[in-house]
Amino acid sequence: GEVYKLSNFVVAPVVGSYRPTMHPFKLIFQKKTKVQNVEKSDIPILGLSFTDLAEVSSYSDDYDYLIDVIGLMSGISNELEYIRDGKVTKMVVLELTDNR
């Protein structure tokens, strides 16, 4: 796997009814945001609560929160679009495996 360093982003309080995580803050990427590959692959676990991939697949489609996982990216979709609350949202689906 690879580790990435994020810089030049904004940390803001989460407001409203859309709360994908239990955390009170969110990251906002901007034009100047950088995502850089890091040579040293140590992942600091402070503040993370890792969930086993087998457990993730048992969650319902309407699970309320984002989760922390470690896995190998084994696939990536083309860009997809869907409509939520009258707005077009773009997404890319990542496929992960833990090689078990």
C-alpha positions, -999 to +999 in steps of 0.1 A: +000+000+000+009+036-001+007+065+023-002+101+013+005+134+029-023+160+026-016+197+028-034+231+022-069+220+032-094+236+055-107+220+087-143+232+094-171+222+118-197+198+104-231+215+103-265+203+091-281+169+089-255+153+065-229+139+089-209+111+073-188+106+103-192+109+141-163+135+141-174+171+147-150+184+119-145+179+082-117+184+056-124+207+027-102+204-003-094+235-023-075+242-056-043+246-036-048+213-017-019+189-023-020+151-020+016+137-020+029+102-019+051+096+011+081+072+009+080+062+046+049+040+049+044+042+087+007+051+093+001+069+126-030+053+142-038+081+166-074+091+161-082+061+138-105+032+146-098+006+120-126-018+109-120-052+093-130-054+057-151-085+064-171-065+089-175-036+064-192-059+039-218-068+065-230-032+069-263-021+054-264+003+024-276+031+046-248+029+072-245+065+086-208+070+091-175+068+072-151+042+085-113+037+088-099+007+069-065-005+057-064-026+025-049-029-009-067-011-037-076-038-062-099-018-085-112+016-094-143+026-114-148+052-140-163+085-127-200+080-119-227+106-114-258+104-092-284+128-080-288+135-043-311+162-029-315+176-064-277+180-070-255+160-093-227+144-074-197+127-089-180+097-073-153+070-080-158+036-065-126+020-050-123-017-046-103-029-016-089-063-006-070-075+025-057-106+006-074-131+030 
